[in-house]
Amino acid sequence: MNCTRRNFLIGGSSTLFLSGFYPKISFANTQKKNLIIISLRGGMDGLTAVPVIGDKRLKKLRKQLILENTLKLNSDFALHPKLKIFHELWEKNKAAFVHATNIPYTGRSHFDGQNLMETGAHTPYKEKTGWLGRGLLASDILGKGLAISLPMPLLLRGVPQNNNFFPSPDFVETKLIDSIYNEFSGEHNKLIKSTLGTIKKRPLSMQVATNSYDRNKLAREAAKQLHDPNGPRVAVFELDGFDTHTAQGGADGAHAEQLEELNNIVKILYKNLGSSFDNTLILTLTEFGRTIKQNGGYGTEHGYGSAILMAGGLLKKSQVYTDWPGLKKKDLFEGRDLNSTIDARAVYNSAMSVCFNKDPEFLKREVFWDDDLPDLTQELFKV
């Protein structure tokens, strides 16, 4: 192959978090680079999103889930038909995919897996901060960000002054905040005043009522904030609904609906970021993939290997980057799952290196405890 991974998550709610604001300085010699992470909660099926072409075993084990009319990428892989914007960007060298990848987690628990996908750790619940938060802190990018939801996601925790914001139906008057702020004095109230000071600095657009479940509005707001030279440089979206134990479907169905939501978010970001899209990386994140074999409910069970979907002008080129393990039974993880041959944390570490202008070896030490993660910046991104 010649090519350069109990249904408690239902529906498709989405939230958005922004972080890593630039200070108001001149950017004559500095170009802000944006990093957008889209968490696909529930276990995104990499074999559905980026199917391998012509594998007879896959067709045999997924008779009711096989896709028709896929969007061809190369001689080995295609795209789900709902991911049209990724195919459009692929043709412009602004979309790429990492396949047969996962975080180093081989269990099948959503709770454990999602904790590890956000902390980047090996043991569930051992770490209290997220890999993205630690990456921002190590890169001297202070928080002072906006979380358009509550609570702050674990992925971003670890940065001082990250700002939780839950959209309220009522406008909070600035003078009321000023009044509360002035009530606190003395050394022991320094943290409270610091928090209120962060709230006072919110842009007006973030202080008015909004619908945190309107994905289109969230994507437009993210693009607006990220396009601002003094705005945030990190955005985190969260999409639920990828735990498709039943009625997963092929070109249509539960999984296809979630991929379409992902497609719409990326499409709106692409349209509204404008020229900033050329200095942006978009990457997906999920806790695990799905089993290669469909179950009796025309769905799939919790698996292992999946895929990372990427878009943006900071990608090196259009490619499916993989060390493809194959789908014969002897090549599967525990005889049932697409294996993972690439540690997904290496991709995220390299992406942070590019966007935060930091040495990948430094970030690996500071964020991922100097684990054995290859530097993929040259292979995947513009350096």
Backbone hydrogen bonds, N-H to C=O, Kabsch-Sander energy under -0.5 kcal/mol:
donor,donor_aa,acceptor,acceptor_aa,energy
3,C,1,M,-0.7
8,F,6,R,-0.8
10,I,8,F,-0.8
15,T,238,E,-1.2
16,L,148,I,-0.6
17,F,236,V,-2.1
18,L,146,L,-4.7
19,S,234,V,-2.6
20,G,143,G,-0.6
21,F,143,G,-1.4
22,Y,231,G,-1.4
25,I,23,P,-1.8
32,K,30,T,-0.6
34,N,279,N,-2.8
35,L,233,R,-2.7
36,I,281,L,-3.1
37,I,235,A,-2.6
38,I,283,L,-2.6
39,S,37,I,-0.6
39,S,237,F,-3.1
40,L,285,L,-3.8
41,R,39,S,-0.9
41,R,239,L,-2.8
43,G,40,L,-0.9
46,G,5,R,-0.5
46,G,44,M,-1.1
48,T,45,D,-1.3
49,A,45,D,-2.4
50,V,46,G,-2.5
53,I,76,D,-3.2
55,D,52,V,-0.6
56,K,54,G,-0.8
59,K,55,D,-1.7
60,K,56,K,-2.0
61,L,57,R,-2.2
62,R,58,L,-1.3
63,K,60,K,-0.5
65,L,62,R,-1.2
66,I,62,R,-1.0
71,L,79,L,-2.5
72,K,70,T,-0.7
73,L,77,F,-2.0
74,N,77,F,-2.0
78,A,51,P,-2.3
79,L,71,L,-2.4
80,H,49,A,-2.0
83,L,80,H,-2.2
84,K,82,K,-0.8
87,H,83,L,-1.4
88,E,84,K,-2.5
89,L,85,I,-2.5
90,W,86,F,-2.1
91,E,87,H,-1.7
92,K,89,L,-1.1
93,N,90,W,-1.6
94,K,89,L,-3.1
96,A,310,M,-1.8
97,F,319,Q,-2.5
98,V,308,I,-2.2
99,H,97,F,-0.5
99,H,321,Y,-1.8
100,A,306,S,-1.1
101,T,306,S,-1.7
102,N,342,I,-1.6
105,Y,103,I,-2.9
110,H,108,R,-0.5
113,G,109,S,-2.9
114,Q,110,H,-3.0
115,N,111,F,-1.6
116,L,112,D,-2.2
117,M,113,G,-2.3
118,E,114,Q,-1.2
119,T,115,N,-2.3
120,G,116,L,-2.5
126,K,123,T,-1.5
130,G,157,R,-2.0
131,W,118,E,-2.3
132,L,155,L,-0.8
133,G,155,L,-2.0
134,R,130,G,-2.5
135,G,131,W,-1.9
136,L,132,L,-2.3
137,L,133,G,-2.2
138,A,134,R,-2.8
139,S,135,G,-1.3
140,D,137,L,-1.6
141,I,136,L,-2.8
142,L,140,D,-0.8
143,G,160,P,-1.1
144,K,160,P,-0.5
146,L,18,L,-1.3
147,A,163,N,-2.5
148,I,16,L,-1.5
148,I,146,L,-0.7
149,S,147,A,-2.0
149,S,165,F,-1.1
156,L,153,P,-1.3
157,R,153,P,-0.6
157,R,154,L,-1.1
159,V,156,L,-0.7
162,N,159,V,-1.2
163,N,145,G,-0.6
164,N,162,N,-0.6
165,F,147,A,-2.1
165,F,149,S,-1.0
172,V,207,Q,-0.7
173,E,171,F,-0.7
176,L,173,E,-0.7
177,I,173,E,-1.5
178,D,174,T,-2.5
179,S,175,K,-2.0
180,I,176,L,-2.1
181,Y,177,I,-2.7
182,N,178,D,-2.2
183,E,179,S,-0.6
183,E,180,I,-1.0
184,F,180,I,-0.5
184,F,181,Y,-1.2
185,S,183,E,-0.5
189,N,186,G,-1.3
190,K,187,E,-1.5
193,K,189,N,-2.4
194,S,190,K,-2.2
195,T,191,L,-2.3
196,L,192,I,-2.5
197,G,193,K,-2.4
198,T,194,S,-1.8
199,I,195,T,-1.9
200,K,196,L,-2.2
201,K,197,G,-1.0
201,K,198,T,-0.6
202,R,199,I,-1.5
206,M,203,P,-1.9
207,Q,204,L,-1.9
208,V,204,L,-0.5
212,S,210,T,-0.8
214,D,211,N,-1.7
215,R,213,Y,-1.2
218,L,214,D,-2.5
219,A,215,R,-2.5
220,R,216,N,-2.2
221,E,217,K,-2.6
222,A,218,L,-2.5
223,A,219,A,-2.4
224,K,220,R,-2.2
225,Q,221,E,-2.4
226,L,222,A,-2.8
227,H,223,A,-2.0
228,D,224,K,-0.9
231,G,228,D,-2.1
233,R,19,S,-1.3
233,R,20,G,-0.6
234,V,19,S,-1.9
235,A,35,L,-2.0
236,V,17,F,-3.1
237,F,37,I,-2.7
238,E,15,T,-2.0
239,L,39,S,-3.2
240,D,13,S,-1.7
242,F,41,R,-2.1
243,D,9,L,-0.6
244,T,242,F,-1.6
245,H,243,D,-1.4
247,A,297,G,-2.4
248,Q,298,Y,-1.8
249,G,298,Y,-0.9
250,G,252,D,-0.7
254,A,247,A,-1.8
255,H,248,Q,-1.6
256,A,248,Q,-0.7
257,E,253,G,-2.1
258,Q,254,A,-1.4
259,L,255,H,-2.2
260,E,256,A,-2.2
261,E,257,E,-1.6
262,L,258,Q,-2.2
263,N,259,L,-2.6
264,N,260,E,-2.4
265,I,261,E,-2.1
266,V,262,L,-2.3
267,K,263,N,-2.4
268,I,264,N,-2.4
269,L,265,I,-2.4
270,Y,266,V,-2.6
271,K,267,K,-2.1
272,N,268,I,-2.6
273,L,269,L,-2.3
274,G,270,Y,-0.7
276,S,273,L,-2.0
277,F,274,G,-1.6
278,D,275,S,-1.3
279,N,276,S,-1.5
280,T,277,F,-1.4
281,L,34,N,-2.2
282,I,311,A,-2.9
283,L,36,I,-2.7
284,T,309,L,-1.4
285,L,38,I,-2.1
289,G,304,Y,-1.4
291,T,301,E,-1.9
292,I,336,R,-2.4
294,Q,61,L,-2.3
295,N,299,G,-2.8
298,Y,295,N,-1.5
300,T,244,T,-2.2
303,G,289,G,-2.7
305,G,338,L,-2.7
306,S,101,T,-2.7
307,A,5,R,-1.2
308,I,98,V,-2.8
309,L,307,A,-0.5
310,M,96,A,-2.4
311,A,282,I,-2.0
312,G,94,K,-2.1
313,G,277,F,-2.6
314,L,280,T,-1.5
315,L,312,G,-1.2
316,K,380,L,-3.0
321,Y,97,F,-3.2
321,Y,319,Q,-0.7
322,T,3,C,-0.7
322,T,320,V,-0.7
323,D,99,H,-0.5
324,W,322,T,-0.6
331,D,328,K,-1.9
332,L,328,K,-0.8
332,L,329,K,-1.0
333,F,337,D,-2.8
334,E,332,L,-0.5
335,G,332,L,-1.1
336,R,333,F,-2.1
337,D,333,F,-1.8
338,L,290,R,-0.6
341,T,100,A,-2.6
341,T,339,N,-0.6
342,I,100,A,-1.1
344,A,102,N,-2.2
344,A,342,I,-0.6
346,A,343,D,-1.9
347,V,343,D,-0.7
347,V,344,A,-0.6
348,Y,344,A,-1.8
349,N,345,R,-2.6
350,S,346,A,-1.9
351,A,347,V,-2.2
352,M,348,Y,-2.4
353,S,349,N,-2.0
354,V,350,S,-1.9
355,C,351,A,-2.5
356,F,352,M,-3.1
357,N,353,S,-0.6
358,K,353,S,-1.6
363,L,359,D,-2.2
364,K,360,P,-2.3
365,R,361,E,-1.8
366,E,362,F,-2.4
367,V,363,L,-3.1
368,F,363,L,-0.7
368,F,364,K,-1.1
370,D,364,K,-2.5
371,D,368,F,-1.9
373,L,371,D,-2.1
376,L,374,P,-0.7
380,L,376,L,-2.4
381,F,377,T,-2.2
382,K,314,L,-3.1
